[in-house]
C-alpha cells in the first residue's frame, strides 16, 4: 500500500531542492533529503543570509515567520532544520492546493 504522506513529503522536498537551486539525489528517503536540505540552509545562515532570505521569499515564507520559528526552536533543532521544516511544510501546502484545484480535463465544466 502506498503511503501518500511519504510520497507528498518526498515530492515537497524535491520541489524545495529545485527552487533553492541544488540538485537532489534521486535516491534516498525523505528523511535523508530533508537532512541535506537542512545542512544547506545551515550553511546559508552562516555564509549568505541575503540569499537565504531571497529563497524564503520565493517560497513564500516571510522573514518574520522564519525569525519567529527560529527563536522558538533554537534549543530543539538547528536553524537549518527549522528552516527546512518550514520550507517543506510550505511546499506541501502548495502541492495540496494545486491538487485540490487542478482542472480535470475529463470533467465537463
C-alpha positions in Angstrom: 0.0 0.0 0.0 1.3 3.5 -0.9 1.8 5.9 2.0 0.6 9.1 0.4 2.0 11.3 3.2 5.6 9.9 2.5 5.1 10.5 -1.3 3.9 14.1 -0.6 6.9 14.7 1.8 9.3 13.4 -0.8 7.7 15.4 -3.6 7.7 18.6 -1.5 11.4 18.1 -0.6 12.4 17.6 -4.2 10.5 20.6 -5.2 12.2 22.6 -2.4 15.6 21.5 -3.8 14.6 22.7 -7.3 13.5 26.1 -6.1 16.6 26.5 -4.0 18.7 25.5 -7.0 20.5 22.4 -5.7 20.3 19.1 -7.4 18.8 16.4 -5.2 19.9 12.8 -5.3 17.1 10.8 -6.8 17.9 8.0 -4.4 17.2 8.3 -0.7 14.3 8.7 1.6 12.6 11.9 2.7 14.5 12.0 6.0 17.9 11.9 4.3 16.8 14.5 1.7 15.5 16.7 4.5 18.8 16.4 6.3 20.8 17.5 3.2 18.4 20.5 2.8 18.8 21.4 6.5 22.6 21.3 6.1 22.5 23.5 3.0 20.2 26.0 4.8 22.5 25.9 7.9 25.4 26.9 5.6 23.4 29.8 4.2 22.6 31.1 7.7 26.4 31.5 8.2 27.6 32.3 4.7 24.9 34.2 2.9 21.9 35.5 4.8 20.7 37.6 1.9 20.5 34.5 -0.4 18.6 32.7 2.4 16.0 35.4 2.7 15.7 35.6 -1.0 15.0 31.9 -1.2 12.5 32.1 1.6 10.7 35.0 -0.2 10.5 32.9 -3.4 9.0 30.0 -1.5 6.6 32.5 0.2 7.9 32.3 3.8 8.1 35.7 5.4 11.3 36.8 7.1 9.2 37.5 10.2 7.8 33.9 10.3 11.3 32.5 9.8 12.7 34.6 12.6 9.8 33.7 14.9 10.2 29.9 14.3 14.0 30.1 14.7 13.6 31.8 18.1 11.0 29.3 19.2 13.1 26.2 18.2 16.6 27.4 18.9 17.0 24.9 21.8 15.5 21.9 20.0 17.0 22.0 16.5 19.5 23.8 14.3 18.5 26.8 12.2 18.7 24.7 9.1 16.4 22.0 10.5 13.8 24.7 11.4 14.1 26.3 8.0 14.0 23.0 6.2 10.8 22.1 8.1 9.2 25.5 7.2 10.2 25.1 3.5 8.9 21.6 3.2 5.7 22.5 5.1 5.1 25.4 2.7 5.8 23.3 -0.3 3.3 20.6 0.9 0.7 23.3 1.3 1.3 24.5 -2.3 1.1 20.9 -3.6 -2.1 20.3 -1.6 -3.8 23.4 -3.1 -2.6 22.7 -6.6 -4.0 19.2 -6.5 -7.2 20.4 -4.9 -7.8 23.0 -7.6 -6.3 21.0 -10.5 -8.6 21.2 -13.5 -9.6 17.7 -14.5 -9.9 17.6 -18.3 -12.2 14.6 -18.2 -14.9 16.6 -16.4 -17.2 18.9 -18.4 -17.5 22.3 -16.8 
